[in-house]
Amino acid sequence: MEKNKSYRGTKINEDVLSLIGGTPMIRLEKVVEGFTGNFFTKFEAFNPGHSNKDRIALHIIEQAEKKGILKPGDTIIETTSGNTGFSLAMVSLIKGYDCILAVSSKSSKDKIDMLHAMGAKVYVCPANVSAQDSRSYYQVAKTLHNEIKDSVYINQYFNNLNIEAHYRTTGPEIWDQTDGKITHLVACSGTGGTISGCAKYLKEQNPDIEIIGVDAYGSVLKKYHETRELDTDEIYPYRIEGLGKNLIPTATDFDSIDTFIKVTDEDSAHTAREVTRKEGLFVGYTSGAAMQAVKQLNQKEKFKEDDCVVIIFPDHGSRYMSKIYSDDWMDEQGFFDAANQEAPNKIEYI
């Protein structure tokens, strides 16, 4: 039955997908107190799926539909640390596709449960194996794609539409929201789509804008950017999700990134909690990593008084309740050490 057109209006969204993009730019104050420069966050948790990955999920699927690659009844398959998977599951649900996700065991239980709740079939794969191992989430996704008829493998790490989604949306939004005054962009690099797409657009407007990528210790991206060689000796297990890689994604345009800075698991976890408590922005682990990078750069006197520094906070803290926002988990990781002895308000039961 056709929808009653009398209920259509400019104040009504036809579905949740129409809410993707247009996220706010928010000035940071307390967490950057005493810093040199002006600091703002592009707060991507305002997307309906609570992360910047909504943008690529919608763009890639709609492009596949336009090209006839995706047809009604098809299955979408993807490799994910959680956020892209949730966004794909959400878009698939609205558009009527089945969704199968191969997820790293490093992903928080919260993320995995959310994927299941959104109707996706989830395969949890061991995190600390090589990308070529048959058990890795890369290989599991490829195998499923080969076995399942009428399936489409999104392959975000090697899909240039990942970059294009942010070139068309996130980059222009940042430029407009800062009135073209942005001098530095700080963004975490995993697949590299966000930082590369934004960098491409922003540097077309002003080539002097400095693009700073954030990498994790245990990842190969920073070393590869500097040498253009994959050094497997750089690889070891780390805890941050959605940041860094043990392979080189072609969805990263390394030429558009000026420099990389590495951050630790521990510092990033504490900084995420600090942002939440000081700014009232409930941020995820990679947001903490991005903010930690800014703290380290400020200590090196990187910024000037008039600089306009935009930091992309990619996702929402609700996906890390069993990790960085769990005092027990933080304690188990040894993160409440002599250098970082937080004294959070304890929960008291009467």
N, C-alpha and C positions, 0 to 999 in steps of 0.2 A: 504494500500500500504506500502511495506517495505521501511524503511528509506534508503536514499542514503548513503551507507557505506563510500563513498569518503569524507564525511563531518565529519567523526569520527576521533578524534585525541587526543593526550594527553593533549592538551590545551583547550579542550572543555568539559564542564560539561553536562551530558545527561539530568539532571533535577535539580531543586532547592534542592532536598533532598540530593544530593551528596555533598552539601556545609555544611552539618551539622557536627559539631565537629571541632577539630583543631583550636580552638579559641586562640588568642594571650595572652601571659603573658606580662604585661606592668609594668615597674617600676613607682612607685608613688614618687613624689618629693615635690611639693609645699604644698600639703595638709598634708604632714607628716613632714614638716620642723621643726627641733628641736626635733623630736622624737628619741628615742633610738632604733636602729635596722635597718633592711632593709625591705622595704615593696613593695609588688607587687600585682597587681590584675589579676586574671583570668577573662578576659573581655568577658562574655558570650553574650553580645549584638551583637557580630560578627557572631553569628549563623544567618541563613537566616530569621528565624522567630523572631529574635532580643531577644531571651532568651534561658536560659539553658534547658527549657522544650522541645525544639526541640529534644533533645537527647532521652528523655523518650518516646515521642510520636512515633518517628520512631522505636525505639527498641520494645516497647510493641506491636505495630501494626504488625511489621514483625514477631515477635514471635507467635502472634495469627494466622497469615497466615500460618506459618510453621506447627503449630499444628492442622490446619484445623478448628480453632474456627471462623475465619473470612473468608467469602466467597464473591465472586462478588455479588454486589447488597445489601449487609448487611448495617446496620446502626450502627455507632459508637456513644455511649452516654457517657458523662462525666460530673462530677462535677468540677468546676474550678473557680478560682479567676480572670482568664483572660488569663494568659500566656500559661498554658497547653492547654486551649481551642483553642487558636490561632494556636498553633503548631499542634494539632490534626486536626483542620480544614484544615490546609495547607497540611498535609500528606494525609488526606482523599480525598482532592480535586485531588491531583496527582494520587492517587491509585484508585479513582473511587468509594469511599464510601460516603453515606450520613452521616452528622454529626449533632448531636443535643447536645446542651450544657446547663446545669443548672448553672447559674452564680450568685454569691453573689452581692447584691445591693451595697455592699461596693466597688466593682470594679469601676474604673474610667469610665466615659462615653466614653473616648477615646478607652479603651479596648473593651467595649461592641460594639461600632461602628465597630471596626476592625474585631471582630468575625463575625458580620453580613456581612461585606464587603468580607470576605473570604468564604462566602456561607453557613455558619452554621445557623441552626435554634436555636434561643436563648431564653431561659426562664430566666428572672431576678427574683431572689428570695430574700426575706427579710434577711438581714445579722444578725440582732440582735434577733434571735430566737434560741432555743436549737437545737442540731443536730437531736433530735428525733421528732421535730415538723414537721408535714406533709408539711409545707410550706418551710422548709429548703432546701437548694440546694442539700444536701445529699439525702433527702427523695424524692424530685421531680425527681432526676435522677433515683433512684431505681424504682419509679412508672412508669416512661416512659419506662424503660427497660422491666418491667413486661408486659406492654401494647403493646409494639411494637414487632411484630414478626421479627425474624432474626436480632435482635439487640445484640450488645456486649457492656457491661458496663466496661469501662477501670478501674475505681475505684482506682485512683492513690494513695489514702491515705492508702490503704490496699493491694497494689500490690507489691510484692517483685521484680518484673521486674523493678520497679522504681529505686531501689537500684542497681540492676544489670547493668542498663544502664550506671550509673556513675562509677561503679566499672570497667567496661570494657573500658570506654573512658576518662572521666574527670580526674579520679585519676591518670591513667598512663600518661596522658598529663602533669599534674602538676609535677609529679615526674621527667619526662624527661626534662621539660622546666627549672626546677631549678637544673638540674644535681644532683638530690638527696639531695640537701642542705636544703630543706624545714625543718623548725623546728616547725612552727605553721600554722594551717589552721583555718581561721575564715570564717564561713558561716552561713547564716540565715537558720532557720529550720522551715519549714511549713509542707509539707508532710514528710519531712526528708530524701527523696531519695538522694538528692545531697550530703548532708553532710555525710550520712551513707555510700553511695557507695564509695565516695572519702576516707573516714576514713578507711574503710575496706582494700582498696588497699594500701594506704599509710602506715598503721600500719603493713601490711605484709612486707613492705620494711624496715621500721624502726619503731619499737614499741614506740620509745621515742618521735615521733612527737606528739605534743599536738593538740587535736581537740577541737575547741571552738565554741559552738553553740550560735546563737543570737536569743533571744526570745523577744516578746513584752509584755509590761504591759497590763494585761487583758487576757493573754494566760496561759495555764496550764502546758506548757512543762518543764520549769525550775524546778518548784516544783515537778513535777512527776519524773524528772531525779534524784532529790535529795532524794525523799521519796518512789518512786514507788507506790504512791497513787494519784488518781485523786481528786483534791480539787476543787470543783465547786465554792467555795468562791473566787477563783482566777479569775473567769470569769467576765469580763465586756467589754462593747464596746470599740474598738480602731480603728484607721484609717488606719494603715499600711496594705497593701494588700500582700497576699502571705507569710506572716510571722506569726508564732504562730498558736495555735489551741485551740478550746473549747472541743476537744476530743483527744484521744491518738491514733495517726496513727501507725499501725503495720509496715508501711514503714519506721519508724524511729528505728534504732538500737541504743538504748540509751546506751548500754554497750560500744559502740565504741566512744562515745563522752565523753571527759574528764570533761568539765564544760560548763555551760550556763551563759550568761550574758544578762540582760534585758536592753532595750532601750525604750525611749519614742517616741511617734508620732512626737512631736514638734522637738526634737533634730534631729531625723532621717531626717525629711523634710529639715531642714536647712543644715544638713551635705551633703545631696544629692546635693543641690544647690551649696554648697561650692566646692564639688568635680568637678562639671561641670565647674564652673568659674575658678578654679585654675589649673585643669589638662586638660581641654578641652575634657573630657570624659562625654558624655551626659548620665547620669545614672538614674536609676529608684529609687523608694522609698525604696525598700529593699536593694539596694546598699548603699543608705545613712545610713540605719540601720546598715549594716555590718561595714561601715567605722566609724560610731558613736561608735560602740562597741570597735573598735581598739583605738579610742581616749580615751575612758574611761579606757581601760586597760593600755594605755601608762601613764595616770595620776597616776595609781597605781604602776608604775615602773615594769610592767610585763615583759618587753622585755630587752634582753641584746644586746650589741653592734653588735655582729656577728650573731644575729638571722635572719633567713629568714622567713618572715611572708607573707603568701599568703592569700589574701582576695578575695572571690568570689563575683564579681558584677554580679547579675543574669540577669538583663534585661536593656532595653533602656529607656531613659527619655521621648521619644516621646509618651509613653503610659500614661503619667501623666501631659499632658499639661493643663488639666482642674482641676488638683489638685495641686501638690507641685510646679509646674512651673507657676501657676496662682497667681499673687499677690492678686487678689480679694479673691480666695479660702483661701490662707494663712491668710489673714486678717479676714475672716469670722470665721476661726478656733481659732482666738486669738493668732496666732503664731508670729505676729509682735508685741511682747510685749517689756517690758523694757529690758529684758535679750537678746532679739534677734531683734534688730532694723536694719534690712538690709536696705541699700540704693541703690537698683538696679537702673540701668539706665532706665529711664522711656521711653515709646514709645511716640514720638512726631509726631503729624500730622500737616503737613504744608498746 
